[in-house]
Every structure is written in structure tokens, then in C-alpha cells.
Amino acid sequence: MSQPYELRTQYWNDPVAKASFKQFAMDIFGLDFSDWDKAGFWDEAFTAFSYFDGDEVVANTCLYLLPAIINGRKTQLAQISTVGTRADLRRQGMNRELTEIALDWAKGKQDGVFLFSDEDAVPFYERIGFSPQEEFLEVIDAKPVTSREGAIKLDPQSDLAKIHDYAQNRVPISNKLSIGNEKLTMFHALYFLRDLIYEIPELDCFVACKRSEERLKIFDIVGKQIPSWKELHPFIADAGDREVEFHFHTDKLGLSAVRQIPLKGNLPFVWNTFPVKTPVFPYTSRA
């Protein structure tokens, strides 16, 4: 163990240590966990492995155990995230130690480990045995349809209970690869998707989507059933759409002429082998 620092894990019930982790995440990543925490969605499956200097987190690796569906089979995956070290203590091997401790802890608990890197961290992950993994989107040409009214924009502040009910009772988005953690879904609803959520009561689901340069981007469909694309499209259609991209496998949508295109920029890595050869990692699976 790195000296003179104390290794701690599974410490969310310690308010001082938890507050230090939150401050660490803000200082290193600019990420404020407060909304997720206050809303009651902080997840015990999100496990920190941290070196402390007194009451201060100085280096950290998190491992998130995630219930999953892979090729129709229930299993569990693990995701590495929130990896960093205080600036004045870097290049001392602390993150390598913590990541190896996390991976050892996860043995026998999962069928695959994955993470998303940034450019600067690529050599680090390669040195500790991670391999780059190609990632894909599924894309179709947008065909004209008659628009229907009925999509209602939801606000994660005023509609939080409704969004959570959908997340709690959601069915898997795909039989090829799905992640089934409603608390991680709520993290995305509170942060990255907060302005992109549209309820479609008639289809008993909500859709997270936006448009960019004649392309409709569908990030997730969360509900008690997964509608077919034929049912869903009229509620979110626009005459200017030329393509639709899906940030998940579309095997439940009843589509034809689906193209897979490489997704650049996320830099996914896997530990040893990953059980899906050409994964479309669901957007809301990212910790």
C-alpha cells in the first residue's frame, strides 16, 4: 500500500469520508454529486477505493457493479470510473494500485469490466492490462411520418418522482446489451439528460433525445415496455430529420436497414475480454 496513506473502501456511511470524496470529484473532474445524493439515488454498488491523507481523499478509483442483460442472459458487468490523484501526488503509482485492488475485488462478481478513458489516460490503462474496444452506434435513414401530439417534456426537478418510477420499472432496452441500474439512469436524468426527457404517456415510457445537424439522437427509451420504432417515431418526428442515431442496440425496435457506425471519442477499454464483440454501450450505462 502507498505510504503514509490509508486505503479505505465501502465508506459511504461515513459522512466525513463521503464529503471528502464529493470534494475530490469536484476538484479533479468538476463533477458535483450533490443533486444525485440529495435525491436519494447515491448507489451502494458504486464502490470507491481511495487513499486518504487524514480525512482527505488524495487518490481514487471507483468500480460500479451493474446488473446487465447480455444476449438475453442476466449477468453483471463492472465499470471503472472516477480515477484520479491530487495533482501534487501524481506519477507515484497510486491509481495503478487502487485500480488493481478494485479489479481483484471484482473477481467472480462480474462477466466483464469496461471503462471510458480520455486521451491522456490511454497509456495508463494499456500499461495495467486494458485493451481498446471498438464502440458503435446504430443508425437508420429517417423516413417521413405523420407527426402526432402527445410528447410531454419532463423536468427532473418537478417531475423527479415520475422519472424515477419509469426508471425503477423499466424493461431492458435490448436483449443484446442492457444495463439495468435505475440509480445510474437517474444520475443521467439529473445531469446530462436533464433537458432532453420527453414522456409519451400513450406508450408508457419516456425518451431522451435531441437534434443536431439534421440528425435525431436517441439516448435512451425508459419505460415499462419498449415500443416499436413505428409506434414511437411519430411522437418525436421532425420533417428536417435525415438520420436517426441510437445510443443502444435497437433489436427491440423492429427496425430494418440498420447500419452500425464507429463511435469516436469515448475511448472504451475492456479488461481481458468483453462478452459482446461489437457493443453499442447504452448511453445511460456510463458512470
HELIX and SHEET records of a PDB file:
HELIX    1   1 PRO A   15  PHE A   29  1                                  15    
HELIX    2   2 SER A   34  LYS A   38  1                                   5    
HELIX    3   3 ALA A   87  LEU A   89  5                                   3    
HELIX    4   4 MET A   94  ALA A  106  1                                  13    
HELIX    5   5 GLU A  119  ALA A  121  5                                   3    
HELIX    6   6 VAL A  122  ARG A  127  1                                   6    
HELIX    7   7 LEU A  160  GLN A  168  1                                   9    
HELIX    8   8 GLU A  182  LEU A  190  1                                   9    
HELIX    9   9 PRO A  201  LEU A  203  5                                   3    
HELIX   10  10 TRP A  229  ILE A  236  1                                   8    
HELIX   11  11 TYR A  283  SER A  285  5                                   3    
SHEET    1   A 7 GLU A   6  THR A   9  0                                        
SHEET    2   A 7 PHE A  46  ASP A  53 -1                                        
SHEET    3   A 7 GLU A  56  ILE A  70 -1                                        
SHEET    4   A 7 ARG A  73  THR A  85 -1                                        
SHEET    5   A 7 VAL A 113  PHE A 116  1                                        
SHEET    6   A 7 PRO A 268  TRP A 271 -1                                        
SHEET    7   A 7 PHE A 130  PRO A 132 -1                                        
SHEET    1   B 4 GLU A   6  THR A   9  0                                        
SHEET    2   B 4 PHE A  46  ASP A  53 -1                                        
SHEET    3   B 4 GLU A  56  ILE A  70 -1                                        
SHEET    4   B 4 LEU A 177  ILE A 179 -1                                        
SHEET    1   C 7 ILE A 152  LYS A 153  0                                        
SHEET    2   C 7 ILE A 197  ILE A 200 -1                                        
SHEET    3   C 7 CYS A 205  SER A 212 -1                                        
SHEET    4   C 7 ARG A 215  GLY A 223 -1                                        
SHEET    5   C 7 GLU A 243  PHE A 246  1                                        
SHEET    6   C 7 PHE A 136  ASP A 141 -1                                        
SHEET    7   C 7 ARG A 259  PRO A 262 -1                                        
END                                                                             
